[in-house]
Amino acid sequence: MSQLLDLDTLNTLKDVIGDDLGEIIDSFLQLLPGQVDAIESSARTGDAPNMRLHAHTLKGSSSNVGALALAELSHTLEDLAKAGQTEASLAHVSELRNLSARTADALRKFMG
């Protein structure tokens, strides 16, 4: 698995965007639990198109804030949804929840 955060990306964003990065990360962190819940719910109900949408969204937003490991796992979940393997994706749900919490803590620490 990838490193948790891409600190080079985050530091570059902080240099370019300044204080607005905090708002972007806050927004990401507010939406994160809902995205994780939507992925899990879609996987449990076998709704591959909805799961794919939420996994794709989480992959993109994670990439944007330098959350490499979360983006990688979201990509895996998106691929499983594309293949219609929602049941197989359930094995990744606890990992997704754990990784989301660790990522949120790391981003909060980064923003200090």
N, C-alpha and C positions, 0 to 999 in steps of 0.2 A: 504494500500500500504506500501511497505517496506520503510525503511529510504533511503534517497537519496544516500549516500555513506557509504561504510563499511570502516570506518577509521582504524579499527584494521588491515584489509587486506592491506590497502594502506600503513600504517606505517611499517608493516612487509615487504612488497615489497620494500619500500624505504630503510630499513635496509639491506636487502639481495642484492638488485640490485644496489642501490646507484643512481648515476646520470643517469643511463640508464632508470630509471623509467620515467624521463621527456621525453625521446625520445619515449617511448612506449605510454605515454599519448598523446603526440603531434600527433603521428600517428593515434591513436584512434580518436582524435578530428578532424583530417583532413578527415578521412573516414566517420565520423558520419553523416554529412549532406547527403552524397550520399546514405547511407544505408536507412536513413529515406525517402528520395525521392523515392528510389526503392520500398520500402514497400508500400508507398502511391500509386505510379503508378501501381503497381501490383494489389493492392486492387481495384483501380478504373477500371482497365481493366478486372478484374475477373481472373487474372493469379495466381491461388492458388499455383502451384509448385514454381514459382518464388518468390512469397510473402513468402512462407514457408522458402525458402533458405535464403532470406535476413533477415527475422526475426530470424532464427536460428543463422545466423552469428552475428547479432547484440546482441543476447542473450549471446553468448559465449564471444565476445569481451568485452561486458559490465561487465560480471562476472569477467573476467580477471583483469579489472582495478577497481574492487570494486564498480561499479555503480549498486547497488542492485535494486533500483526502476526501472531503465531502463531495466535491465535484466528480471525483473518480467513482465513488460509490453510486452517486446519482446516475452517472453514465451507465454503470452496470445494470442498475434498476431500469433505466430507460430501454436498454437493449433487451432485457428480459420481457418487458412489456411489449416491445415491438414483435417479439417472438410469441406473444400470447402466453408466456409462462408466469402468470401472476402467482400461482401457487408456489412455484419455486422461489419467487422473490420474497416470500414470507420468511425464509431462512435469514434474510438480510435485514429484517425490520428492527430487531433489537440492536444490531450493529449500527444501523442508521440512527436510532435514538441515542445511543451512546456517543457516537461520533458527532452528532449534532450538539450535544451538551458540551463535549470537550472542545469543539470548534467555537462555540459561543463563549466559553470561558477564556479561550486563547485570544479571541478578538477583543473581548473586554479588557484583558490584560494589556494587549498591544496598545489600545487607545488610552489606557491608564487613567 
